[in-house]
Each structure stands twice: as structure tokens, then as C-alpha cells.
Amino acid sequence: MISPLLIILAIIVIVIVKGVLPSRSFKGWLGEFLVRQTVSTQLDKDDYRQFHDVTLPTADGTTQIDHIIVSIYGIFVIETKNMGGWIFGDPNHPKWTQTFGKSKKSFQNPLRQNYKHIKELESLLQIGEDKLFSVVVFAGDAEFKTDMPDNVIHRGRLARHILAKNTPLMTESEVQRILLKINGTMLERSQETSRQHVRNLNRKFGNSEDETERERQLILLKMAGIIGIFLIVAVLLNSPESPTHKPAAPASITVSTPVPAAPAPPVTPLAPVVFQRHELPKPKKVPRSDEYGILTLSAKKDTYVTLYDTKNAEVVRMEIREGQSEEVEIRKGSYKAEILQTGKREVSTVSFIGDTGVLEF
């Protein structure tokens, strides 16, 4: 006979598989995950700085961009579609079509969708549109049944498409400025940020299909949670009682004749311990004069830091990757430090008065 607990567990699995996994939002997340893995493993992260699932504030709410790749060869703005079946599309038409046999479904032209992202970044970063490249990536097993532009591709061609753009369009300092701007502007990734973005879409376009779908998924997950609670209670109620421990038999007592202690071995005096002084490793750089010192900057996570002197002039601006450290020569004194980590901006005051110092983030 099948255990009732197994039946309840099977119901939970069916609810999740039938209600959540086939949903558009889950497929979208899976497609973005696959694209993220592709660019993370096939592109050099030092040359191609990557942002994923970026939400930026705009004049009329927010905009959400799947992936942004920043390099001296341009900024690649990627819109991901995780779809199967046959895809019919015209770059100039507002709607494209996905077909499965006799079933047809229309969806928004992803090129137009990504064009809005391009214009928002162009305004935010104050750069020309010639440095921004729109890319639409299909992460599923979709088959294009109409001719597509060169920038509408399958996931397997994504890295080659990006690497084919090999003409430098920006300097490294421009890239650093753009990285700082995106890090300082993007909203923190959280459920509240996602909900706010959906509310903004609903305010502009009315109640969206995605919002209705999310509400349905939330109901299904709550149902699965309630069933899970009943399952836990059932397991606790049906668990066997702990076995009763029998009292241990009294231990037998053995009386032994005391044995005289052996004589203690002679004590040999130890030689005195000499402690040697070990100096800390010196910095690699040497300051130019007594007015300057070497400041070591280290970070536990990817950090963008800018130091300003008392006249608010920029002294240091750099990116420090996770677990790395950098040495800089600066004049001794007080500085304002602007720190950007995971989309959060902090400002603090730093005093540097010694020949060497360490600033950890």
C-alpha cells in the first residue's frame, strides 16, 4: 500500500512542475541564466565587463535590461528570448509570431523592445548610439523561418558575434566612467525592485499578462507551501516514539592494591627561547618624497572607488576585482572616498598620514 505521505509529496511536485516550471517567467529566467553562463565562460571578464538583470530608473518609471557587456569595442545590450518552435518576424513589424504546429502566439518585436533600452543607455551614459550594439539572443531551440538581421542570433553564436566587433571605440578611462555610472545608477536586485518594475509597466500599459501569470504562480506556490506544512505535521505525528532506555546494570567494583608511584625523571632545564622580529612586507612602490605615501586598496568583492582631495579634485579612480589589491601613491592628508559595490554607493572620509596604509572594502 502506498504511504499517504508519498501521495502528498507527489501532489506538491505536480503542483510545482505543472504550475511553475512551464511558466513564461521561469522560462525567461532560464534563458537569461543560459546566456549569462555563455558570456561568463566564453568572454574574458577583464576585457568584457558584464552586468546581468539590470534595472535602471527612467523618467517614466524603470527599464529592465537582461545583459549589458561593456568593452573598449562598444557596449552590447542583450535581450534574451527563451523560445522554441518556429519564429516569424520582420524587423519593422511591431509583433512577431511563434508557432507550434497549428498553435500560434504573437509577441513583442524584441528589436523594438531593445531599442528602448539602447536609447535609455544613450541618455544615461551620454555616449553616441554608434557605441551601443543591440543583440537579440534566442536561448531555446527556436527555428527562424524568415530572414533575420545579423544581430538576431541563437545563443551558440553570441560570443562569436561580440568578438567580431574588434575595432576600439572607447578608451579604458571611458570604460571606467561607464562602469561607475552603471554601478551607481542601477537599482539593487531584489523582489521589491522586480515588483516595482512590474507596477511601472502596469501603470503605462495596463495589467500585463506577466503580472497575471505571476499572481497565478504565487497562488500555486502558496498552495504547495500549505501542503508542505501538512506533510511536515503528518511526518511528526507518525514518527515512532523514542525507545525506552533500560537501566544499566550496576558496575562491578574491583578493589586493587595500591602500587607505589615510580620516581619522577630528572628535570632538564630548557635553553632560553630567542624571539626574532619579522618585519611586514614593504610595498612594491616607493613614494617620491616624504609628502607622499603608498596606500594599498583591497576589496572582498568587485569595487569601484574614487578618491577626492579637500578641493574635491579627483585623485584616484579605479576598479578593484574581488580578492585583489592595488597600490597607489598619494599625498598624505584627508580624502573623500566614493565607493560603489553591487549597485550601492557609499561616501566616507579617509585620513592618510603614514608612509604606508591599507584601505579595505
C-alpha positions as CSV (number, residue, x, y, z in Angstrom):
1,M,0.0,0.0,0.0
2,I,1.3,3.5,-0.9
3,S,2.1,5.7,2.0
4,P,-0.2,8.8,2.3
5,L,3.0,10.8,2.9
6,L,4.3,9.8,-0.6
7,I,0.9,10.8,-2.1
8,I,1.1,14.3,-0.5
9,L,4.7,14.7,-1.7
10,A,3.7,13.7,-5.2
11,I,1.0,16.3,-5.2
12,I,3.5,19.0,-4.2
13,V,5.8,18.0,-7.0
14,I,2.9,18.0,-9.5
15,V,1.8,21.5,-8.4
16,I,5.3,22.9,-8.9
17,V,6.0,21.2,-12.2
18,K,2.7,21.9,-13.8
19,G,2.2,25.4,-12.4
20,V,5.6,27.0,-12.2
21,L,8.2,25.3,-14.4
22,P,6.3,25.8,-17.8
23,S,5.6,29.5,-16.9
24,R,6.9,32.3,-19.1
25,S,8.7,33.9,-16.1
26,F,10.6,30.7,-15.3
27,K,11.5,30.1,-19.0
28,G,12.7,33.7,-19.1
29,W,14.8,33.3,-16.1
30,L,16.3,30.0,-17.5
31,G,17.1,31.7,-20.8
32,E,18.9,34.6,-19.1
33,F,20.8,32.1,-16.9
34,L,22.0,30.2,-20.0
35,V,23.1,33.4,-21.8
36,R,24.9,34.5,-18.6
37,Q,26.8,31.2,-18.5
38,T,27.7,31.6,-22.1
39,V,29.2,35.1,-21.8
40,S,30.8,34.3,-18.4
41,T,32.7,31.3,-19.8
42,Q,33.4,32.4,-23.4
43,L,34.4,36.1,-22.9
44,D,37.3,37.4,-20.9
45,K,35.8,39.2,-17.9
46,D,38.8,41.7,-17.8
47,D,38.1,42.8,-21.4
48,Y,34.3,42.4,-21.4
49,R,32.7,43.7,-18.1
50,Q,29.3,42.1,-17.5
51,F,26.1,43.3,-15.9
52,H,23.1,40.9,-15.7
53,D,19.4,41.6,-14.9
54,V,19.9,45.4,-14.7
55,T,17.0,47.6,-13.6
56,L,17.6,51.3,-14.3
57,P,15.4,54.3,-13.2
58,T,13.9,56.3,-16.1
59,A,11.9,59.4,-16.5
60,D,8.6,57.4,-16.6
61,G,9.5,54.6,-14.2
62,T,12.1,51.9,-14.7
63,T,13.6,49.8,-17.5
64,Q,14.9,46.2,-17.2
65,I,17.8,45.0,-19.3
66,D,18.8,41.4,-19.5
67,H,22.5,41.8,-20.1
68,I,25.0,44.6,-20.6
69,I,28.5,43.9,-21.8
70,V,31.0,46.8,-21.6
71,S,34.3,46.9,-23.5
72,I,36.5,49.2,-25.4
73,Y,34.9,47.8,-28.6
74,G,31.5,49.0,-27.6
75,I,28.6,48.3,-25.3
76,F,26.5,45.2,-26.1
77,V,22.9,45.4,-25.0
78,I,21.4,41.9,-25.0
79,E,17.7,41.0,-25.0
80,T,17.1,37.3,-24.3
81,K,14.2,35.2,-25.6
82,N,13.9,31.5,-24.4
83,M,11.6,30.1,-27.1
84,G,11.1,27.0,-29.2
85,G,9.1,26.3,-32.3
86,W,9.1,28.4,-35.5
87,I,9.8,32.1,-35.3
88,F,8.4,34.5,-38.0
89,G,9.5,38.1,-37.7
90,D,10.0,41.4,-39.6
91,P,12.4,44.0,-38.1
92,N,9.9,46.7,-39.0
93,H,6.8,45.0,-37.6
94,P,5.7,45.6,-34.0
95,K,4.7,41.9,-33.5
96,W,6.5,38.6,-34.2
97,T,4.9,35.1,-34.3
98,Q,5.8,31.9,-32.6
99,T,4.2,28.7,-33.9
100,F,4.0,25.1,-32.6
101,G,2.2,23.0,-35.2
102,K,-1.3,24.7,-35.5
103,S,-0.8,26.8,-32.4
104,K,0.3,30.4,-32.9
105,K,1.3,33.1,-30.5
106,S,2.4,36.7,-31.1
107,F,5.0,38.5,-29.0
108,Q,6.5,42.0,-29.0
109,N,9.2,42.6,-31.6
110,P,12.4,42.2,-29.4
111,L,14.4,44.6,-31.6
112,R,11.9,47.4,-30.8
113,Q,12.0,46.3,-27.2
114,N,15.8,46.5,-27.1
115,Y,15.8,49.8,-29.0
116,K,14.2,51.4,-25.9
117,H,17.0,50.0,-23.8
118,I,19.6,51.5,-26.2
119,K,18.0,54.9,-26.0
120,E,17.9,54.9,-22.2
121,L,21.6,53.9,-22.0
122,E,22.5,56.5,-24.6
123,S,20.8,59.2,-22.4
124,L,22.2,57.8,-19.1
125,L,25.8,57.3,-20.3
126,Q,26.0,60.4,-22.5
127,I,27.5,58.5,-25.4
128,G,26.7,58.1,-29.1
129,E,24.5,55.4,-30.4
130,D,27.3,54.2,-32.6
131,K,29.0,52.8,-29.5
132,L,25.9,50.8,-28.5
133,F,25.1,47.4,-30.1
134,S,21.7,45.8,-29.9
135,V,21.7,42.0,-29.8
136,V,18.7,39.7,-29.6
137,V,19.5,36.1,-28.5
138,F,17.2,33.1,-28.7
139,A,18.3,30.7,-25.9
140,G,15.9,27.9,-26.8
141,D,15.6,25.6,-29.8
142,A,13.7,28.1,-31.9
143,E,14.0,27.9,-35.7
144,F,13.9,31.1,-37.7
145,K,11.5,30.8,-40.6
146,T,12.1,34.3,-42.0
147,D,15.4,36.1,-42.8
148,M,16.6,37.8,-39.6
149,P,19.1,40.7,-39.2
150,D,22.7,39.9,-38.2
151,N,22.0,40.9,-34.6
152,V,19.2,38.4,-34.1
153,I,21.0,35.1,-33.3
154,H,21.0,31.8,-31.4
155,R,22.8,31.5,-28.1
156,G,25.6,29.4,-29.7
157,R,26.7,32.3,-31.9
158,L,26.6,35.0,-29.2
159,A,30.3,35.0,-28.2
160,R,31.5,35.0,-31.9
161,H,29.1,37.9,-32.7
162,I,30.5,40.0,-29.9
163,L,34.2,39.1,-30.6
164,A,33.7,40.0,-34.2
165,K,33.4,43.7,-33.1
166,N,37.2,44.3,-32.7
167,T,37.6,47.9,-33.6
168,P,38.3,50.0,-30.4
169,L,35.6,52.7,-30.0
170,M,36.5,53.9,-26.4
171,T,39.5,54.3,-24.2
172,E,39.9,52.4,-20.9
173,S,39.2,55.6,-19.0
174,E,35.9,56.0,-20.8
175,V,35.0,52.4,-20.0
176,Q,35.8,53.0,-16.3
177,R,33.5,56.1,-16.3
178,I,30.7,54.0,-17.9
179,L,31.2,51.2,-15.3
180,L,31.0,53.7,-12.5
181,K,27.8,55.2,-13.9
182,I,26.0,51.9,-14.4
183,N,27.0,50.7,-10.9
184,G,26.0,53.9,-9.3
185,T,22.6,54.1,-11.1
186,M,21.3,50.5,-11.3
187,L,18.8,49.5,-8.6
188,E,19.6,46.7,-6.2
189,R,18.5,43.3,-7.4
190,S,15.6,42.3,-5.1
191,Q,12.0,41.1,-5.2
192,E,10.8,44.6,-4.4
193,T,12.7,46.0,-7.4
194,S,11.1,43.4,-9.6
195,R,7.6,44.2,-8.2
196,Q,8.2,47.9,-8.7
197,H,9.2,47.4,-12.3
198,V,6.0,45.4,-12.9
199,R,3.9,48.1,-11.3
200,N,5.5,50.7,-13.6
201,L,4.7,48.5,-16.6
202,N,1.1,48.1,-15.5
203,R,0.8,51.9,-15.0
204,K,2.0,52.5,-18.5
205,F,0.4,49.6,-20.4
206,G,-2.4,48.3,-18.1
207,N,-2.4,44.9,-16.3
208,S,0.1,42.8,-18.2
209,E,0.0,39.1,-18.9
210,D,3.2,38.7,-16.9
211,E,1.6,40.2,-13.8
212,T,-1.4,37.9,-14.1
213,E,0.9,34.9,-14.6
214,R,2.9,35.9,-11.5
215,E,-0.2,36.1,-9.4
216,R,-1.2,32.6,-10.6
217,Q,2.2,31.3,-9.7
218,L,2.1,32.9,-6.3
219,I,-1.2,31.1,-5.6
220,L,0.2,27.8,-6.7
221,L,3.3,28.2,-4.6
222,K,1.2,29.1,-1.5
223,M,-0.8,26.0,-2.1
224,A,2.3,23.9,-2.3
225,G,3.6,25.6,0.9
226,I,0.3,24.7,2.8
227,I,0.5,21.1,1.6
228,G,4.1,21.0,2.7
229,I,3.2,22.2,6.2
230,F,0.6,19.4,6.4
231,L,3.2,17.0,5.2
232,I,5.6,18.0,8.0
233,V,2.9,17.7,10.6
234,A,2.0,14.3,9.3
235,V,5.6,13.1,9.5
236,L,5.9,14.4,13.1
237,L,2.6,12.7,14.2
238,N,3.6,9.4,12.6
239,S,7.2,9.3,13.8
240,P,7.8,6.4,16.2
241,E,8.2,7.2,19.8
242,S,11.8,7.1,21.1
243,P,12.7,3.7,22.6
244,T,12.6,3.4,26.3
245,H,16.1,3.0,27.8
246,K,16.6,0.1,30.2
247,P,18.5,1.0,33.4
248,A,22.1,-0.1,33.1
249,A,23.3,-2.9,35.3
250,P,25.4,-1.7,38.3
251,A,29.1,-1.7,37.6
252,S,31.2,-4.2,39.5
253,I,33.7,-2.7,41.9
254,T,37.2,-4.1,41.9
255,V,39.5,-3.3,44.8
256,S,43.1,-3.2,43.8
257,T,46.2,-3.0,45.9
258,P,47.9,0.5,45.6
259,V,51.1,0.4,43.6
260,P,53.9,2.8,44.7
261,A,54.5,5.6,42.2
262,A,57.6,5.5,40.1
263,P,60.3,8.0,40.8
264,A,60.0,11.2,38.7
265,P,62.6,11.6,35.9
266,P,65.2,14.3,36.3
267,V,64.2,17.7,35.0
268,T,66.5,19.1,32.3
269,P,66.4,22.9,32.0
270,L,65.3,24.2,28.6
271,A,67.5,26.5,26.6
272,P,66.3,30.1,26.5
273,V,64.0,30.9,23.6
274,V,65.1,33.8,21.4
275,F,62.3,35.6,19.5
276,Q,63.3,37.1,16.2
277,R,61.5,40.2,14.9
278,H,59.9,39.8,11.4
279,E,59.2,42.9,9.5
280,L,56.0,43.3,7.5
281,P,56.4,43.1,3.7
282,K,57.2,46.5,2.3
283,P,55.0,47.9,-0.5
284,K,56.3,47.4,-4.1
285,K,56.2,51.2,-4.8
286,V,58.4,53.8,-3.2
287,P,56.9,57.3,-2.6
288,R,58.6,60.2,-4.4
289,S,59.0,62.3,-1.2
290,D,58.1,62.5,2.5
291,E,54.9,64.3,1.5
292,Y,53.6,61.1,-0.2
293,G,52.9,57.6,0.9
294,I,51.8,54.3,-0.5
295,L,48.1,53.3,0.0
296,T,47.1,49.7,-0.6
297,L,43.5,49.3,-1.7
298,S,41.9,45.8,-1.4
299,A,38.4,44.5,-1.8
300,K,36.4,41.5,-0.7
301,K,34.0,42.0,-3.7
302,D,34.2,43.9,-7.0
303,T,34.5,47.5,-6.1
304,Y,34.8,50.9,-7.9
305,V,36.5,53.5,-5.8
306,T,37.2,57.2,-6.4
307,L,39.2,59.4,-4.0
308,Y,38.8,63.2,-3.9
309,D,41.1,65.7,-2.2
310,T,39.9,68.6,0.0
311,K,39.4,70.7,-3.1
312,N,37.0,68.0,-4.5
313,A,39.6,67.2,-7.2
314,E,39.7,63.6,-8.4
315,V,42.9,61.9,-7.2
316,V,42.3,58.2,-7.7
317,R,39.7,56.3,-9.8
318,M,40.0,52.5,-10.2
319,E,38.2,49.2,-10.3
320,I,39.3,46.5,-7.8
321,R,38.2,43.0,-8.5
322,E,37.2,40.6,-5.7
323,G,40.2,39.4,-3.7
324,Q,42.7,41.7,-5.4
325,S,44.6,44.7,-4.1
326,E,46.2,47.7,-5.8
327,E,48.9,50.2,-4.6
328,V,48.6,53.9,-5.3
329,E,50.9,56.8,-4.4
330,I,49.0,59.7,-2.9
331,R,49.8,62.8,-0.9
332,K,49.3,62.5,2.8
333,G,46.1,64.1,4.1
334,S,42.3,63.7,4.2
335,Y,40.2,62.4,1.3
336,K,36.6,61.7,0.4
337,A,36.1,58.1,-0.8
338,E,33.2,57.3,-3.1
339,I,32.7,53.5,-3.1
340,L,30.4,51.5,-5.4
341,Q,29.6,47.9,-4.6
342,T,26.8,45.8,-6.1
343,G,24.8,48.8,-7.1
344,K,25.2,50.6,-3.7
345,R,27.0,53.9,-3.3
346,E,28.7,55.0,-0.1
347,V,30.7,58.1,0.7
348,S,33.2,58.3,3.6
349,T,36.2,60.3,4.8
350,V,39.7,58.8,4.8
351,S,42.7,60.1,6.6
352,F,46.1,59.0,5.3
353,I,49.1,60.3,7.4
354,G,51.7,57.5,7.4
355,D,54.2,56.3,4.9
356,T,52.0,53.3,4.2
357,G,48.4,52.4,4.7
358,V,45.7,49.9,3.9
359,L,42.1,50.6,2.9
360,E,39.8,47.6,2.7
361,F,36.4,47.4,1.2
